[in-house]
């Protein structure tokens, strides 16, 4: 009986880690989300390139290297998101 209990525990334990990595594999941003990013470089089309968690790339329309800006995520894809700078109207 002790062997049976030990065999059950690892299968229960392995279920929890399976859920966690699955959540990390998706994009770390959501459409409509506003967040602060630092523009690191320019892309081929002249848009700003920022990186967030896990090296995920956010392309920022009108961003310039070195800027720290608030952006609104417009489109999310598996490997890249597209965002626009949020105007600071305060």
The 8 nearest C-alpha neighbors of each residue, nearest first, counted from 0:
[[1, 3, 2, 4, 5, 6, 7, 8],
 [0, 2, 4, 3, 5, 6, 7, 8],
 [3, 1, 5, 0, 4, 6, 7, 8],
 [2, 4, 0, 6, 1, 5, 7, 8],
 [5, 3, 7, 1, 6, 2, 8, 0],
 [6, 4, 2, 8, 3, 7, 1, 9],
 [5, 7, 3, 4, 8, 9, 2, 10],
 [8, 6, 4, 5, 10, 9, 3, 11],
 [7, 9, 11, 5, 10, 6, 12, 4],
 [10, 8, 12, 11, 7, 13, 6, 5],
 [9, 11, 13, 12, 8, 7, 14, 6],
 [12, 10, 8, 14, 9, 13, 7, 15],
 [13, 11, 9, 10, 14, 15, 8, 16],
 [12, 14, 10, 11, 15, 16, 9, 17],
 [15, 13, 17, 11, 12, 16, 10, 18],
 [14, 16, 17, 18, 13, 12, 19, 11],
 [17, 15, 19, 18, 13, 14, 20, 12],
 [16, 18, 14, 15, 19, 20, 13, 21],
 [19, 17, 21, 16, 15, 20, 22, 14],
 [18, 20, 16, 22, 21, 17, 23, 15],
 [21, 19, 23, 22, 18, 17, 24, 16],
 [20, 22, 18, 24, 19, 23, 17, 25],
 [21, 23, 19, 20, 24, 25, 18, 26],
 [24, 22, 20, 21, 25, 19, 27, 26],
 [25, 23, 21, 22, 20, 26, 27, 77],
 [26, 24, 23, 22, 27, 77, 21, 28],
 [25, 27, 28, 77, 24, 78, 55, 76],
 [26, 28, 25, 52, 29, 55, 23, 51],
 [29, 27, 26, 30, 32, 75, 72, 80],
 [30, 28, 32, 31, 75, 72, 27, 26],
 [29, 31, 72, 73, 32, 74, 75, 28],
 [30, 32, 72, 71, 73, 29, 33, 74],
 [31, 33, 72, 29, 30, 71, 34, 28],
 [34, 32, 71, 70, 72, 31, 69, 35],
 [33, 35, 69, 70, 36, 32, 71, 72],
 [34, 36, 69, 68, 70, 67, 37, 33],
 [37, 35, 68, 67, 49, 69, 38, 34],
 [36, 38, 67, 66, 49, 39, 68, 65],
 [39, 37, 49, 64, 66, 48, 65, 47],
 [38, 40, 64, 49, 48, 65, 37, 47],
 [41, 39, 64, 48, 47, 38, 42, 63],
 [42, 40, 47, 45, 46, 48, 64, 43],
 [41, 43, 45, 46, 44, 47, 48, 40],
 [42, 44, 45, 41, 46, 47, 48, 40],
 [43, 45, 42, 46, 41, 47, 60, 58],
 [46, 44, 42, 41, 43, 47, 61, 60],
 [47, 45, 60, 42, 41, 44, 61, 59],
 [48, 46, 62, 41, 59, 63, 38, 58],
 [47, 49, 58, 40, 38, 41, 39, 57],
 [50, 48, 38, 57, 39, 37, 56, 36],
 [49, 51, 56, 54, 55, 57, 48, 52],
 [50, 52, 55, 54, 53, 56, 49, 36],
 [53, 51, 54, 55, 27, 50, 56, 28],
 [52, 54, 55, 51, 27, 50, 23, 56],
 [55, 53, 50, 52, 51, 56, 49, 57],
 [54, 56, 51, 50, 53, 52, 79, 78],
 [57, 55, 50, 79, 49, 54, 80, 58],
 [56, 58, 80, 49, 81, 79, 50, 48],
 [59, 57, 48, 81, 47, 82, 80, 49],
 [58, 60, 47, 82, 62, 83, 46, 81],
 [59, 61, 46, 83, 62, 47, 82, 58],
 [62, 60, 46, 59, 47, 63, 84, 83],
 [61, 63, 47, 59, 60, 46, 38, 64],
 [62, 64, 47, 66, 38, 65, 61, 41],
 [65, 63, 38, 40, 39, 66, 41, 47],
 [64, 66, 38, 39, 63, 37, 67, 40],
 [67, 65, 38, 64, 37, 63, 68, 62],
 [66, 68, 37, 36, 38, 65, 35, 69],
 [69, 67, 35, 36, 66, 70, 37, 84],
 [68, 70, 35, 34, 85, 84, 36, 33],
 [71, 69, 84, 85, 83, 33, 34, 82],
 [70, 72, 33, 82, 83, 32, 31, 85],
 [71, 73, 82, 30, 31, 32, 81, 74],
 [72, 74, 82, 30, 81, 31, 71, 75],
 [75, 73, 81, 80, 30, 72, 76, 82],
 [76, 74, 80, 30, 79, 81, 29, 77],
 [75, 77, 79, 78, 80, 74, 26, 81],
 [76, 78, 26, 79, 25, 75, 80, 24],
 [79, 77, 76, 55, 56, 26, 80, 75],
 [78, 80, 56, 76, 57, 77, 55, 75],
 [81, 79, 75, 57, 74, 76, 58, 56],
 [82, 80, 58, 74, 73, 57, 72, 59],
 [81, 83, 72, 59, 73, 71, 70, 58],
 [84, 82, 70, 60, 71, 59, 85, 72],
 [83, 85, 70, 69, 86, 71, 68, 82],
 [84, 86, 70, 69, 71, 83, 87, 68],
 [87, 85, 88, 84, 69, 70, 89, 83],
 [86, 88, 89, 85, 69, 84, 68, 70],
 [89, 87, 86, 85, 69, 84, 68, 70],
 [88, 87, 86, 85, 69, 68, 84, 70]]
